[in-house]
Amino acid sequence: MDAFDQLQQEYSHCHRCPALVNSRTQVVFGSGNKHAKVLFIGEAPGASEDKAGIPFCGQSGKVLEQLLQSINLSRNDIFITNTLLCHPPSNRNPAPEEVANCSERLNRLIDIMRPKVIVTIGNFATQRLLGKTGITKIRGKVFPVELNGHSFQVVPVIHPANYLYNGRNPELLQQMKEDFQTIAGLIDTKRPQKALGEF
């Protein structure tokens, strides 16, 4: 068992947050390629994710998958986790102490994976990694970050749920596509663009 698997096992029955222990069905550690050089971090598992044990498996996940396809990536090429591993009651926002309780796990995951690029999805993940909020102002920008002597680049992106909740706004979709092209440029500047159809 490697360090990644040990971390996953350690947190499979985490009891640091009593309210989350009571509201969750299971711990949603993450999914994808544990050797990936691109790590996506969201907010917290929703009801669908809590039931399936897979982050971004609902409608937001479908949008994310098509955005990945637009830069010739799939979920098998990346790893996706969340700022919190457990589903908050009534889908409420994560509490500060819950983010703090899950902080060590996220730092250790980053240290084990040592990704080249971290994509923070929405405000909570962005604030956790960069200490910044206002996703619409900093989306698509590249921020160099260092953790435990390891340097990587952070790209905040708009949460796919925003696109769904805003009536599938084509202008918002275009912004999201542009941000993913930025991610593609950091991974492989020679990677060809792929057309993204309507969702």
Sequence and secondary structure as in RCSB ss.txt:
>XXXX:A:sequence
MDAFDQLQQEYSHCHRCPALVNSRTQVVFGSGNKHAKVLFIGEAPGASEDKAGIPFCGQSGKVLEQLLQSINLSR
NDIFITNTLLCHPPSNRNPAPEEVANCSERLNRLIDIMRPKVIVTIGNFATQRLLGKTGITKIRGKVFPVELNGH
SFQVVPVIHPANYLYNGRNPELLQQMKEDFQTIAGLIDTKRPQKALGEF
>XXXX:A:secstr
  HHHHHHHHTTT  S HHHHHH SS    EE TT SEEEEES   HHHHHHT TT SHHHHHHHHHHHTTT  G
GGSEEEESSSS  GGG    HHHHHHTHHHHHHHHHHH  SEEEEEHHHHHHHHHS   HHHHTT  EEEEETTE
EEEEEEE  HHHHHHTT  HHHHHHHHHHHHHHHHHH TT         
